[in-house]
């Protein structure tokens, strides 16, 4: 709803490109703060109530940006929107880790597949309602009502037990003691490496979101509609692959998925950069999406299983660093491109993926998790 309405909201509020860039950074900063706050709440209360609260909060504030009348009111709306979105990003991934543990087999990529599908459906709804001149406020208000319905329907089925903290209703340690215990018991080196890989992967992913369409338009002089096809190819392959990659993870393990997925993504971006015609560049962006599809889910699963006693904070740290990477990616590409060329700037994504490939072993499960995974893959596993 928000991304697809950005052009309309920019026109309604009168913000120029420079102001919009600053507002998007404000949105990202607010989301990052929400992630860190939410991580502590998850460790104290469990991911179920935090997920429900964050989802309701996001549903309530989704209408705020389209009600903004100038840059100041839009800034206030995006602070609230970003904070709620950051909270939900962390809490729903923490909830997904709990459910994946109960399933005893990889299912995280499918969760992210529904996330990607939601983006496609949302952008399609916005396109249809804009074409039908339904009205922006009415469209977003209906989406908010639908969101409340989805939350009410799904809330009772969310997992209430948090691995490592006992039942979500049990009292948690005092904040200062819990923080100290978390920092001294968590595998700090592995946490840092997971954060670095998340930053690199989401930097590469952010590159596609912001530059794929423009790359085809500027490099080949193609129409904007052709550029949109490039982003569509990336989104479509990523969405489809996320729904089918979980069995692959179960068969070959997360390390191989990150390693070879990163290599496939590198091949894709190189095809796009070196392509002599727009059709081949579009294929390259599609391959890029196919390679990236299953990588971030493995990072989030590894982060959630890194510390059984405080998975909320480990996930919030890793997701937060990944989010910073997604914000930094377009800026890095833009900085390099302004001094060289866009094709050269896109090589930043290649460097990020090579780093992720080199650090792929960081997602390897520990002995207990590996044993559980092996049991899940055995013939008598359910």
N, C-alpha and C positions, 0 to 999 in steps of 0.2 A: 504493500500500500504506500509506504513512504517513498521508496526509491522510484517507483513508477510515476509518482506524482511530483517529483522534484521540479520538473520544468513548470508545471502549473503553479506550484507554491512559490517558486522564484518570481514568476510574473506577478502573482497576487501581492507579494510583499515588497516588490521593487528592489530586491537585492541583486547586485551584479556578481560576476564570476569571482572576483576577489573576496567579496563578503561571503559568498556561498562557501568558498574554500575554508575560510575561517570558521564558519558555522559548522561545517562538517568535522573540523578538528575538535570543536567544542563538543559535538555529539560523541566523537570517539573518546575524548577524555572523560566525559560523564559516564560512558559505558564502562570504561576501565575502572573507575571508582566503584561503580555498582558491582562489578565482578569481585573486587577485593572485599567489599562489605559483605556480599552474599556468601563468599566462601566461609567466613567465620560463622554466619548464621546457619549454614548447612551443617557444620560440625557440631553446633549446639542443639539444633532442633531437628535435623534430618532434612533430606532433599524434598520430601513430599510436601510439607506445608510451605516451604520456601518457593517451590515450583508453582504451586497454586497461587500464592500471593503475588509472585512476580508476573505470572500470566494475567491475573486480574489487573494488576497495575499497568501493564503494557496495553491491555485492552482499553483501559480507561483513558490513557494519555495519547492513544494513536490518533485521536481526532484533533489534538492540540495544534499540530503543525498546520493543518488546513484551515484552522480558525485564526491563525496569525495574520496581522495586518501590516506589520513592518518588521525590520530586522531585529528590533529589541524583543518583540513578542515572539518572534520565531526562535530567537536564541533561548528564551525561557522555555519554550515548548520542547526544543531539542535537548535541553539539559534533562528535563523530566523523562522524555522519550528514551534518551540514551541510557540513563540510569536504570530504568525498568528493563530495557532490552539487555543490558549487561547482566543484570540479575538473572534473567530468564536463561540467557546463554549458558551460564555456569550451572544453575540449578537443574535444568533439564538434562544437561550432559551428566551431572552427578547422579540423577535419577536413572539415566540410561545405563550407567555403569552398574548400579545395583541390580537392575533387571537383567543385564547381561550375565552377571555373576550367577543369578538364579537359573538362567537358561543353560549355563555351563557350555556355551559355544558362542562363537563370534556373531553378534547381531548389530554392532554399533554402526556399521556402514549403512544398514537399512534405515536406522533412525535418521541419519544424515541425508539419505535418499528422500525421505518424506520432507525434510527441510528444503531440499532443492526443488522438489515437486511443488511445495507451497509457494516458493518464489515464482515459479513458472505460472501457476494458477493465479496468483495475485496480480502479476503483471498482465495476464490475459484479461482478467476482470476489469482492471483499470483501463486497458485499451478499449474494451467493449463499451464500458460506461462513458468514457470520453467521447467515443464515436456516436453513441446514442444521446449524448448531452444530458445525462442523468443528473449531473451536479456533483461536484467533488465532495461537499460536506455530506450529502445524502449517501454517497457511495461508502465513505469511510465510516459513517455512523452505522450503516447496515453491517459492515464488516465487524465493527465492535460488538454489535448485538450477537452476530454469529459466533464471535470469539467467546463471549460469555456462555453461550449454549454449549460450545465444545468443551470449555473448562468444566462446566457443571456435569456434563456427560462423562468425562474422563477422570475426574478427580477421585472418585471412589475406587478406581482401579489402580491408582498409583501405589508403588511399593512403600510401605511405611517403616520397614526395618532397614537400618543402615549398617552395613558390614563394618565391624571394628568399633562401633560406638554403642552397640546393643540396640534396644528398641528406641525409636525416635522420641518416645515420651519420657525416657529416663533422663535424669539430670546430667548435665555435662559439667566438666571441670570449670573452675573459675577461669575467665579469659586470660589473665596473665600467666597462670600455670599451664593452661592448655597451649598457649602460644609458645612458651619456652619448651614444653615437652615436644611439640610438633617439630620445632626447628632442630632439636637435638636428636630426634629419633628418625626423622625422614632422611632418605638417602639424598643428601644435598647435591652431590655431584651429578647424580642422575636427574634430579629435578631441574638443575640448570641446563643440562644437555637437552632434556625434553622441551624446555622453554625455548632454547635456541632453534631446535628443529621446527617447533611450532611457528616461531617468527619467520623462519626461512620459507616454510611451505605456504603460509598465508600471505607472505610477500609475493610469492609467485602467483598464487590464486588471485590476489588483488590486482596484479598486473593484467590478467585477462579481463576482469570486470571493467577496468577503466580504460584499457588501451586496445583491446582486440578489434573493436569496430573501427576506431580511429586509425589503427594501423592499416587496415585494408583500404580505407578511404584515402588516406594521405599518400600511401606508397604507390597505389595503382590508379589514383584519380577516379575511383569507383563511386557510384552513387551511395548515399547514406543507407539506403535499403540493403545494398550488398554488404556494407559494413555490419549492419545489424545481423545479417546471416552468420557472420563470423562469430559474434558473441552467442548467437543461438546454437551454433554447432558446439561450442565449448560447453554451454549449459546443458544441452541435450545429452551429450556423451557422458558428462559427469553424473547427471541424474540417473540415467539408465544403468551405468556401471555401479553406482552405489547400491542399487537393488540386487545386484547379482554377485557382488564381490565377497560377501561374508563366507560362502562355502570355500572360496579360494583361500581366505585367511585361515579357515579351519584346516585346510589341506596342507598348505605350505608354510604357514606361520606369518606373523605380522612383520618380521624382519625382512623376509623376502618380498612381501607386498610393498613395503616402503622402498626397498632398494630398487626393485625392478620397475615399480610404478614411477619412481623418480627418474629413472633412466628413460622410460617411455615418454614422460612429460618433457624431458630434455630434447628428445628426438622431435617431439611435436613442435616445440617453440622454434627449433632450428629449421624445421620445414617451413614454418610461417615466415621466418626472417629471410630465408634464402630463396623463397618461392619466386619464380619469374612471372606468374600469373595469379590473379586473385583467387581462382578456384582452388589452386594448390595451397595457398595461404589459409583458406577456410578449412581445408582438410587438416592442415597443421594445427590450427586452433582446436579442432575436434579431437585430434590425437592428444593434444596437451590436456584437455579436460578428462580424457580417458585415463591418462597416466596419473593425474592428481586425485581422481575420484576417491580412492580408498585410503589415502595417506593420513589426512587429518584425523579420521576416526580412530586409527591405530594409536596416534599420539594421545588422544583424549582417554582412550581405554587404559593405556599405560600409566597416564597421570593419575587416573582414578584408583588404580590398583597399587600405586607406589606407596601409599601410607594408609593402612586400614583404619587408623585412628582419626585421621583428619583429611579425608579425601576431598572435602570441600575446598580447603585451602590449596591443596596441590593442583586441583583442577582449575581453580580461579587464577593461580599464578601462571599456569601453562596457557590457558585460554586467553588470559590478559596479554601475555607476550605475543601470542598469535595474532590477537586483534591489533596490537601495535604494528606488527609486520604488515597486516593488510592495509593499515593507514599509511605506512611508510613506503610500500611498494610503488604506488603511483607517483609519489614525490621523488623517489630515487630514479625511476624511469624518466620522469619529466626533467630532472636536473641533468642527467646524462644526455638526453635527447636534445636539450636546448643548446648543448655545446658540441654535439656530434650529429647524430641522426636518430630517428626513432628506432630503426632496426638495431643500432648499437645499444640504445637504451634498454631494449628488450632483453639483451644478454644478461641483465641483472637477474632475470628469472632463471637463466641457465646456471649462474653462479650459486643462487639460492638452492636450486635442486641438487647440484653436485654436493653442496654441504650436507643436505639432508641424506643423500645416498651414503656419504661417508660416515654419518652418525646413525645410520639405520639400526645397528645393534642395540641402541638405547631402548627400543620398544620391546625387546625380548622379555617375555614373562619370567618371573622368578620360579624357583623350583616348584612351589606349591601351585602356582597358577598353571605351570606347564603340565603338572600331573593331572590337574582338573581338566585341562584341555584335552589331554590324551584320553582320559576317561570318557569325555564327551564324544570323542571320535571313535570309540570302540563300538563293536557291533551291538552290544547290549545296552548302550547308553540311550537315555531317553531325553 
